[in-house]
């Protein structure tokens, strides 16, 4: 019993979210670093090594997002706007804390 968000079809919702994720600069930088680091060991294996790496990353990422979205869909009807406000505050505080730690680590 899936519902569309914003009046678009589920396929359009999926496509827009997929493209948004692909164009995330952090995703691009992270996977570029992974492929460069793993690339030297994969060159000697021909076509199979890089293909397995890409399939593994795709499968792992898909399973992760399937799990995350399934978990939160269980609680969607149980959350209130007040509860979501607290979730946003806590997650924003955690992200800010991590950013401050990284900034202080770079400065010190």
N, C-alpha and C positions, 0 to 999 in steps of 0.2 A: 504494500500500500504506500507507494512513493508519491510525493507531491512535488510539483514544480515550484521553483522559487522565482518570483518576479514575472510570472506570466509566460515564461519561455518553456519549451519542451524540456524533458529530462536530458535529451541528447544535446540540446543547445547549452543547458546548464553545465553538463559534463565537459563539452568542448571548450567553453569559455574558462572554466576552472582549470582544465588541463593546460591550455595555452598560457594562462596567467602563471601557473606553476613553472612551466618551461622557461618563461621569460624572466623569472626571478633571478636577479643578479647573483645572489648568494648560491643558488642552485647551480648556475652556470660555472661560477668560480670553483665551487666544491668539486663538481664532477670533472672539470678540467684538470684539477690537481690530482684527483684519483686516477684518471685515465693516463695522465703523464707519468705518475709514479708507478702504475702497474704496467704501463705500455712497454717498457724495456724488457720485462719478462714475458710479455705476450707475443712479441714480434717473432720469436723463434718457433712459435707454435702454429704459425700460419693464420688461416682464417678462423679456426675454431676457438682460439683463445680469446680474441676480442669479442667474438659473438657470444661466448659464454659469459663474459664479464658484463656485457650490455644486458643480456637476458637476466642475469642474476640481479643486477641493479634494478631493472624494471620490475621483476617479480617481487623483490624485497620491498620496494617502494609501494607497489600495488597492495601487497599484503598489509603493510603498515597503515596505509590510508583506509583500507577496508576495515581494519580493526578499530582505528580511531573513530571513523564515522559510525560504525556499528555500536561502539561503546556509547557515544554521545547520543545516538538516536534512541537508546533505551531510556535516557533521562530527559529527552526533549519535552515531553508532556508534563513532566514533574517539576520543571524549573519555572520560576516566576521571574518577572522583570527585575524584581529586587535581588533575587538569587543570582541572575546573570550579571547584575551590576557588581556584586561582590566577586564573582569569578573574574570579571574584567579588571577589577581593582587589584586582586591578588596576582593575576598573571602579568599585569602591567608593572606591578612592583617587583616581581621576580625578574622580568626582562630588564627593568631599570637597574636593579642590583647587579645583574650579570654585566650590563654595559659599564657600570661604574667600576666593577672589578677589573674588567679588561682595560679600561681607560687608566686606572691607577697603576696597573701592571705595566702599561706602556710608558707611563711617566716616570715611575720609580725604577 
